[in-house]
Amino acid sequence: MVGMGQRMISRYELSRSARIILTGLAIWFSLLVGPAVTAAPRPGVWFCGDFETGGLDGWIWDRPRVDSIQVVTRPVRKGRYAARVTLAPGDIAASKERVELKIGDKDLERVRGSQGGEMWYGWSVLIPADYADPPGDQFQILAQWHHRPPEASARVSGPPPLTLHFTLHQGRYVLSLFGRPSPGAERRTLGSRPVRKGEWLDLVFHIRWSTGSDGFVEAWLGGKPLTRGKVYGPTLYKPVSNYLRLGLYRTKGVPTTNHVFIDEVRIGDSYRAVAP
């Protein structure tokens, strides 16, 4: 009987010791990693599309296939999730070869982006190292602020007032912001900088929407100016708001399959509110 009691005590003490050790390891690990922290909402943010719900909440889209836009866990700019946008030859959405995200709350851009309104946009984009270069000088648009028709039932045509292009120019990859005062006008370069594939590119844009010369755009890439201060000129074709499209858009017939990653999308009232 004594031997049996001793064995029971030994087992109890062993089990208790194991629990103490496991508890100690758990505390040590939590101190090492740190507590899980949910980022507080930033002041001045009107829209946040950072994919941290694990889905496409807050977005609508033009995509030819369900898997053209996927929420992924890596690579990410911040947090746990980002969006992967894939465009393959012959992928047609909204009559064009494109895969693009759009803000779900249309009233936000209609109200804030009307004549005389000012808006700040910020997001991060990663062009992967294996991004295949399309042949020739085919355009590749990563973002565009597209014009709307004056009436909801009308169709819109022509190039948008503002576009962000990714190009290979004289052996260097370049990110360029172009603007047009009217659909038939020649585009002008508002800002341009060399970039590298395989790196997150942090972008911020400050736009005053106007059909007149008091409109302007100023932009930053990686915290440094992409434009030379405020570039003035019309940013609306008509006193009807533009809307943002993010993703990939190109001319039809490009033979390469390409994808980019998008994260940390915000619209708000200041640089601090939207900067990735």
Disulfide bonds with the S-S distance in Angstrom:
none
